[in-house]
Amino acid sequence: MIKFLTIIFVILCFSSCMRYNEYGHYRVGLSKFTITPNSDDKAYAIIDTNVIYRFVKDERINISGSGIPRYYKFYSNGRIAEFYDRNVNLKAENILEAKKGHMGYYNLDEKNFVIQFYNSNANASELTSETILLKNNTLISIKKYYNPDAEIKSFFIKENIPNYITITKPDW
């Protein structure tokens, strides 16, 4: 009996580690998100799945801190990846590996274009929601917080992905 319980315990320990991919990014099921992946073709009039959106600046209202250089890459079927400069260097690499990004989903409904990311570390897990607006070639992400007077507006510019870069599909 003790041997059986030990085996079950080891299996449970290893299965909890399997939520991370080979690049250390957390992968969870769709049930952790409050939106469903986009199925409205009107979304593709707002975003372009053939480019990346590079972070330019933040405007913070009642929140301290500064923005971290990052990219958004929208994929079909309502998937989005958030890449950070330390994980992806498009000038040095010939591949945009979706597995190196934080997983997320996007959805266009009657009112809003929403993206969500689920991030986890040893201390906590967090689901973040952002509302997206597009003005010319600038994508504006608005993230609200529990304090109704606090928000972060992040500005991203649209950049073409060079032809020599291979783009992989998301693993979620």
Rosetta blueprint (number, residue, H / E / L):
1 M L
2 I H
3 K H
4 F H
5 L H
6 T H
7 I H
8 I H
9 F H
10 V H
11 I H
12 L H
13 C H
14 F H
15 S H
16 S H
17 C H
18 M L
19 R L
20 Y E
21 N L
22 E L
23 Y L
24 G L
25 H L
26 Y E
27 R L
28 V L
29 G L
30 L H
31 S H
32 K H
33 F L
34 T L
35 I L
36 T L
37 P L
38 N L
39 S L
40 D L
41 D H
42 K H
43 A H
44 Y H
45 A H
46 I L
47 I L
48 D L
49 T L
50 N L
51 V E
52 I E
53 Y E
54 R E
55 F E
56 V E
57 K E
58 D E
59 E E
60 R E
61 I E
62 N L
63 I L
64 S L
65 G L
66 S L
67 G L
68 I L
69 P L
70 R E
71 Y E
72 Y E
73 K E
74 F E
75 Y L
76 S L
77 N L
78 G L
79 R E
80 I E
81 A E
82 E E
83 F E
84 Y E
85 D L
86 R L
87 N L
88 V L
89 N L
90 L L
91 K L
92 A L
93 E L
94 N L
95 I E
96 L E
97 E L
98 A H
99 K H
100 K H
101 G L
102 H E
103 M E
104 G E
105 Y E
106 Y E
107 N E
108 L E
109 D L
110 E L
111 K L
112 N L
113 F E
114 V E
115 I E
116 Q E
117 F E
118 Y E
119 N E
120 S E
121 N L
122 A L
123 N L
124 A L
125 S E
126 E E
127 L E
128 T E
129 S E
130 E E
131 T E
132 I E
133 L E
134 L E
135 K E
136 N L
137 N L
138 T E
139 L E
140 I E
141 S E
142 I E
143 K E
144 K E
145 Y L
146 Y L
147 N L
148 P L
149 D L
150 A L
151 E E
152 I E
153 K E
154 S E
155 F E
156 F E
157 I E
158 K E
159 E E
160 N E
161 I L
162 P L
163 N L
164 Y L
165 I L
166 T E
167 I E
168 T L
169 K L
170 P L
171 D L
172 W L
